[in-house]
């Protein structure tokens, strides 16, 4: 249960970072 939660949190964090890296340059 904890492992699955950690995996989900890790994937969510990676997706959030990727979205920021993609959206920030487009805003400029």
N, CA, C and O atoms as CSV, one atom per row, in Angstrom:
chain,resi,resn,atom,element,x,y,z
A,1,UNK,N,N,0.841,-1.200,0.000
A,1,UNK,CA,C,0.000,0.000,0.000
A,1,UNK,C,C,0.880,1.255,0.000
A,1,UNK,O,O,0.660,2.189,-0.771
A,2,UNK,N,N,1.878,1.249,0.884
A,2,UNK,CA,C,2.769,2.416,0.944
A,2,UNK,C,C,3.581,2.527,-0.344
A,2,UNK,O,O,3.793,3.624,-0.861
A,3,UNK,N,N,4.039,1.369,-0.865
A,3,UNK,CA,C,4.837,1.380,-2.096
A,3,UNK,C,C,4.013,1.936,-3.248
A,3,UNK,O,O,4.502,2.760,-4.021
A,4,UNK,N,N,2.769,1.492,-3.369
A,4,UNK,CA,C,1.905,1.981,-4.445
A,4,UNK,C,C,1.678,3.476,-4.312
A,4,UNK,O,O,1.674,4.200,-5.307
A,5,UNK,N,N,1.487,3.940,-3.080
A,5,UNK,CA,C,1.262,5.373,-2.857
A,5,UNK,C,C,2.510,6.167,-3.252
A,5,UNK,O,O,2.412,7.223,-3.877
A,6,UNK,N,N,3.678,5.647,-2.882
A,6,UNK,CA,C,4.929,6.333,-3.210
A,6,UNK,C,C,5.124,6.384,-4.722
A,6,UNK,O,O,5.542,7.409,-5.260
A,7,UNK,N,N,4.823,5.282,-5.410
A,7,UNK,CA,C,4.953,5.255,-6.873
A,7,UNK,C,C,4.034,6.284,-7.502
A,7,UNK,O,O,4.431,6.999,-8.423
A,8,UNK,N,N,2.795,6.361,-7.002
A,8,UNK,CA,C,1.820,7.311,-7.542
A,8,UNK,C,C,2.290,8.740,-7.298
A,8,UNK,O,O,2.197,9.587,-8.186
A,9,UNK,N,N,2.795,9.008,-6.099
A,9,UNK,CA,C,3.273,10.347,-5.759
A,9,UNK,C,C,4.476,10.708,-6.636
A,9,UNK,O,O,4.598,11.845,-7.092
A,10,UNK,N,N,5.357,9.739,-6.868
A,10,UNK,CA,C,6.540,9.998,-7.695
A,10,UNK,C,C,6.149,10.325,-9.128
A,10,UNK,O,O,6.692,11.252,-9.729
A,11,UNK,N,N,5.206,9.561,-9.674
A,11,UNK,CA,C,4.757,9.796,-11.051
A,11,UNK,C,C,4.080,11.160,-11.148
A,11,UNK,O,O,4.314,11.907,-12.098
A,12,UNK,N,N,3.237,11.483,-10.160
A,12,UNK,CA,C,2.531,12.764,-10.159
A,12,UNK,C,C,3.527,13.909,-10.097
A,12,UNK,O,O,3.361,14.916,-10.786
A,13,UNK,N,N,4.572,13.762,-9.269
A,13,UNK,CA,C,5.586,14.813,-9.131
A,13,UNK,C,C,6.350,14.994,-10.436
A,13,UNK,O,O,6.589,16.123,-10.864
A,14,UNK,N,N,6.733,13.890,-11.071
A,14,UNK,CA,C,7.470,13.963,-12.331
A,14,UNK,C,C,6.619,14.647,-13.405
A,14,UNK,O,O,7.118,15.492,-14.149
A,15,UNK,N,N,5.338,14.282,-13.483
A,15,UNK,CA,C,4.439,14.891,-14.472
A,15,UNK,C,C,4.312,16.392,-14.215
A,15,UNK,O,O,4.322,17.186,-15.156
A,16,UNK,N,N,4.193,16.781,-12.952
A,16,UNK,CA,C,4.062,18.202,-12.600
A,16,UNK,C,C,5.307,18.977,-13.037
A,16,UNK,O,O,5.201,20.072,-13.589
A,17,UNK,N,N,6.480,18.404,-12.786
A,17,UNK,CA,C,7.738,19.062,-13.170
A,17,UNK,C,C,7.829,19.186,-14.685
A,17,UNK,O,O,8.220,20.232,-15.203
A,18,UNK,N,N,7.469,18.119,-15.397
A,18,UNK,CA,C,7.524,18.152,-16.858
A,18,UNK,C,C,6.579,19.217,-17.406
A,18,UNK,O,O,6.928,19.935,-18.342
A,19,UNK,N,N,5.384,19.321,-16.825
A,19,UNK,CA,C,4.416,20.327,-17.273
A,19,UNK,C,C,4.990,21.726,-17.065
A,19,UNK,O,O,4.844,22.590,-17.929
A,20,UNK,N,N,5.643,21.954,-15.923
A,20,UNK,CA,C,6.229,23.271,-15.651
A,20,UNK,C,C,7.325,23.570,-16.679
A,20,UNK,O,O,7.389,24.676,-17.215
A,21,UNK,N,N,8.183,22.588,-16.951
A,21,UNK,CA,C,9.275,22.801,-17.906
A,21,UNK,C,C,8.731,23.093,-19.300
A,21,UNK,O,O,9.349,23.830,-20.069
A,22,UNK,N,N,7.570,22.514,-19.630
A,22,UNK,CA,C,6.986,22.707,-20.962
A,22,UNK,C,C,6.226,24.030,-21.033
A,22,UNK,O,O,6.323,24.750,-22.028
A,23,UNK,N,N,5.470,24.353,-19.985
A,23,UNK,CA,C,4.619,25.552,-20.008
A,23,UNK,C,C,5.402,26.849,-19.816
A,23,UNK,O,O,5.092,27.854,-20.456
A,24,UNK,N,N,6.407,26.841,-18.949
A,24,UNK,CA,C,7.168,28.074,-18.678
A,24,UNK,C,C,7.834,28.641,-19.947
A,24,UNK,O,O,7.691,29.836,-20.208
A,25,UNK,N,N,8.552,27.838,-20.740
A,25,UNK,CA,C,9.179,28.379,-21.961
A,25,UNK,C,C,8.134,28.914,-22.946
A,25,UNK,O,O,8.398,29.893,-23.644
A,26,UNK,N,N,6.956,28.290,-23.015
A,26,UNK,CA,C,5.926,28.743,-23.952
A,26,UNK,C,C,5.352,30.085,-23.525
A,26,UNK,O,O,4.944,30.890,-24.362
A,27,UNK,N,N,5.323,30.325,-22.204
A,27,UNK,CA,C,4.795,31.596,-21.693
A,27,UNK,C,C,5.709,32.752,-22.084
A,27,UNK,O,O,5.239,33.844,-22.404
A,28,UNK,N,N,7.010,32.506,-22.055
A,28,UNK,CA,C,7.991,33.568,-22.369
A,28,UNK,C,C,7.853,33.993,-23.824
A,28,UNK,O,O,8.584,34.870,-24.282
